[in-house]
Amino acid sequence: MSRKFAQCSVFPMQRIALAIGLFLLPIAASAQHREGGTLSQFAGDWSGEGTVKMAAGNERIRCKVHYDVASDGTSLDQTLRCASASYKLEVRSKVAATGTRLAGKWNEITRDTIGNISGTITGTGIRAMIDGIGFTAELVMSIQANRQSITINPTGATDISQVAITLTRI
């Protein structure tokens, strides 16, 4: 089995990480809501758009997300598809929450890339870190009713300075 990591640019990997963050934050937010019920408030399909800020300028991004909630309400499986003018990707993730902590793994299917997510559930949303080969990114998310606001700030060698997205239940 050969991997093409040596041929991958860091910038496409950063874009993957940012999209993954967009995908994972709603999962974490639903864990916060668990105190009043299950994670079922996020089950189903969501759609949104936003902006990727890059050194070369800004680019619009659109995402669709599907969430499957475990019957006991403690974990979620997600499928995310995002596209912009210059790239497409598909991410699958599994995240579990225990108390105010969350942890999980993600897999970017198109580019065969994997990584971890860990963070804290707060009173207003989520603060988390995602990591993978050659990158890390801070994710901050707030939630109100059927709307999620997500900001991702990558660190390290990347041409992306920020991603800001809003998702709405469809």
C-alpha positions as CSV (number, residue, x, y, z in Angstrom):
1,M,0.0,0.0,0.0
2,S,1.7,3.2,-1.1
3,R,0.9,6.6,0.4
4,K,1.6,9.8,-1.5
5,F,2.3,12.1,1.5
6,A,5.6,13.2,0.0
7,Q,3.8,14.5,-3.1
8,C,1.2,16.4,-1.0
9,S,1.6,20.1,-0.5
10,V,1.1,21.4,3.0
11,F,-1.5,23.9,1.7
12,P,-4.0,21.3,0.5
13,M,-3.5,19.5,3.8
14,Q,-4.3,22.7,5.7
15,R,-7.4,23.1,3.6
16,I,-8.4,19.6,4.5
17,A,-7.8,20.3,8.2
18,L,-9.9,23.5,8.1
19,A,-12.8,21.7,6.5
20,I,-12.6,18.9,9.0
21,G,-12.8,21.5,11.7
22,L,-16.0,22.8,10.2
23,F,-17.3,19.3,10.2
24,L,-16.4,18.5,13.8
25,L,-17.5,21.6,15.7
26,P,-21.2,20.9,15.4
27,I,-20.6,17.5,16.9
28,A,-19.0,19.1,19.9
29,A,-21.8,21.6,20.3
30,S,-24.3,18.9,20.3
31,A,-22.5,17.2,23.2
32,Q,-22.9,20.4,25.2
33,H,-26.7,20.1,24.7
34,R,-26.6,16.6,26.1
35,E,-27.4,17.9,29.7
36,G,-30.9,18.7,28.6
37,G,-31.4,15.7,26.4
38,T,-29.6,13.7,23.7
39,L,-27.4,14.7,20.9
40,S,-30.4,14.3,18.6
41,Q,-30.8,18.0,18.1
42,F,-28.0,17.8,15.5
43,A,-29.1,14.7,13.7
44,G,-29.9,15.0,10.1
45,D,-28.6,17.4,7.4
46,W,-27.1,20.8,7.6
47,S,-25.8,23.2,4.9
48,G,-23.8,26.4,5.0
49,E,-21.3,28.8,3.5
50,G,-18.5,31.1,4.5
51,T,-15.1,32.5,3.6
52,V,-11.6,31.0,3.5
53,K,-9.1,33.8,4.0
54,M,-5.8,33.0,2.2
55,A,-2.6,34.9,1.4
56,A,-3.8,35.2,-2.2
57,G,-7.2,36.5,-1.3
58,N,-10.6,35.3,0.0
59,E,-12.5,32.3,-1.4
60,R,-16.2,31.3,-0.8
61,I,-16.8,27.8,0.5
62,R,-20.0,25.7,0.7
63,C,-20.5,22.7,2.9
64,K,-23.1,20.0,3.5
65,V,-23.0,17.8,6.6
66,H,-25.0,14.7,7.7
67,Y,-25.0,13.6,11.4
68,D,-25.9,10.2,12.7
69,V,-26.5,10.2,16.5
70,A,-25.9,7.1,18.5
71,S,-29.1,5.7,20.3
72,D,-27.6,6.6,23.7
73,G,-26.8,10.2,22.6
74,T,-23.1,10.1,23.6
75,S,-21.5,10.1,20.2
76,L,-22.0,11.2,16.6
77,D,-20.8,10.0,13.2
78,Q,-20.5,12.6,10.5
79,T,-20.0,12.9,6.8
80,L,-18.9,16.3,5.5
81,R,-18.7,17.5,1.9
82,C,-17.2,20.9,1.1
83,A,-16.3,22.7,-2.1
84,S,-14.9,26.0,-3.2
85,A,-13.7,27.3,-6.6
86,S,-10.4,25.4,-6.2
87,Y,-11.0,22.2,-4.3
88,K,-13.4,19.5,-3.0
89,L,-13.2,17.2,-0.1
90,E,-15.1,14.5,1.9
91,V,-14.5,14.0,5.6
92,R,-15.9,11.3,7.9
93,S,-15.5,11.6,11.6
94,K,-16.4,9.9,14.9
95,V,-16.6,12.0,18.1
96,A,-17.6,11.2,21.6
97,A,-18.3,13.5,24.6
98,T,-17.7,12.7,28.3
99,G,-18.7,15.5,30.6
100,T,-17.2,18.7,29.2
101,R,-14.5,16.9,27.3
102,L,-14.7,15.7,23.7
103,A,-12.4,13.5,21.6
104,G,-12.4,11.7,18.3
105,K,-10.9,10.9,15.0
106,W,-11.4,12.1,11.4
107,N,-10.5,10.7,8.0
108,E,-10.4,12.9,4.8
109,I,-11.4,10.3,2.3
110,T,-10.3,12.0,-0.9
111,R,-6.7,12.5,0.1
112,D,-6.3,9.5,2.5
113,T,-5.5,11.8,5.5
114,I,-6.3,11.1,9.2
115,G,-6.1,13.0,12.5
116,N,-7.5,13.7,15.9
117,I,-9.7,16.2,17.6
118,S,-9.9,17.1,21.3
119,G,-11.4,19.9,23.2
120,T,-13.7,21.4,25.8
121,I,-17.4,22.1,25.8
122,T,-18.2,25.5,27.2
123,G,-21.4,27.3,28.1
124,T,-21.5,29.0,24.7
125,G,-20.0,26.4,22.4
126,I,-16.7,24.6,21.8
127,R,-13.0,25.2,21.9
128,A,-11.0,22.4,20.3
129,M,-7.8,21.5,18.5
130,I,-7.6,19.4,15.4
131,D,-4.3,17.8,14.3
132,G,-3.0,15.7,11.4
133,I,0.1,15.2,9.4
134,G,1.9,18.6,9.2
135,F,-0.8,20.9,10.8
136,T,-2.8,21.9,13.8
137,A,-5.8,24.3,14.0
138,E,-7.8,25.9,16.7
139,L,-11.6,25.6,16.3
140,V,-14.1,27.9,18.0
141,M,-17.8,27.4,17.6
142,S,-20.9,29.0,19.0
143,I,-24.5,27.6,18.6
144,Q,-27.9,29.2,18.8
145,A,-31.0,27.1,17.9
146,N,-30.6,25.7,14.4
147,R,-27.6,27.9,13.5
148,Q,-23.9,27.3,14.1
149,S,-21.1,29.8,13.7
150,I,-17.6,28.3,13.2
151,T,-14.2,29.9,13.1
152,I,-11.0,28.0,12.4
153,N,-7.5,29.4,12.9
154,P,-4.7,27.3,11.6
155,T,-1.1,27.4,12.9
156,G,2.1,26.5,11.1
157,A,3.0,26.7,7.5
158,T,-0.2,27.5,5.6
159,D,-1.5,30.1,3.2
160,I,-4.8,30.0,5.1
161,S,-5.2,32.5,7.9
162,Q,-8.9,31.9,8.9
163,V,-12.1,30.0,7.9
164,A,-15.5,31.4,9.0
165,I,-18.6,29.4,8.3
166,T,-22.3,29.5,9.2
167,L,-24.4,26.2,9.0
168,T,-28.2,26.0,9.1
169,R,-30.3,22.9,9.4
170,I,-31.9,21.9,6.1
